[in-house]
C-alpha cells in the first residue's frame, strides 16, 4: 500500500527561520519565520514537488521515512494522480494506450495526470482501477 504522507524534518537556522525538508523528495524544501508558517508552506512545497514529477513524467517517490518532525499528507486528488502516474510507469503503459483502454481521447488522460487540472477524482480512480489499483480513504483526528 502506498500512502502519500511524507515525513519532513524541521531545523532552525541562525536567522531564526524554520527550514523544512522532505527526506523522500530530494530538493523539496521551504522555510518560514515560525514553525507553524513553515508547516503551512510545506504543504504547498510538497504539492509543487510532486507536480514536478508528474509534469516531467517521472515516478513520484513513495513515502518511506517513518520518522520526522512532522508529516504532511498530499491532497487526495494529487495523490490519486501520483498513484496513476506511477502505475502507468510501472506497467509501461502510455497515455495513448490508457486512453484506448478507457475508450476516451488521449487529451482526457493528459488532463487526469495534469497536476493543475481539477479532474474529477472518480475519473482518476477509474483509470487507476484499470491498472489494478484500488483507493482507500482514511480519516484520523487532527492533533
Secondary structure by P-SEA (a helix, b strand, c coil): ccccbbbbbbbbcccbbbbbbbccccccccccccaaaaaaaaaaaaaaaaaaaaaacccccccccccccccccccaaaaaaaaaaaaaaaacccaaaaaaaacccaaaaaaaacccccccaaaaaaaaaaabbbbbbbbbbcc
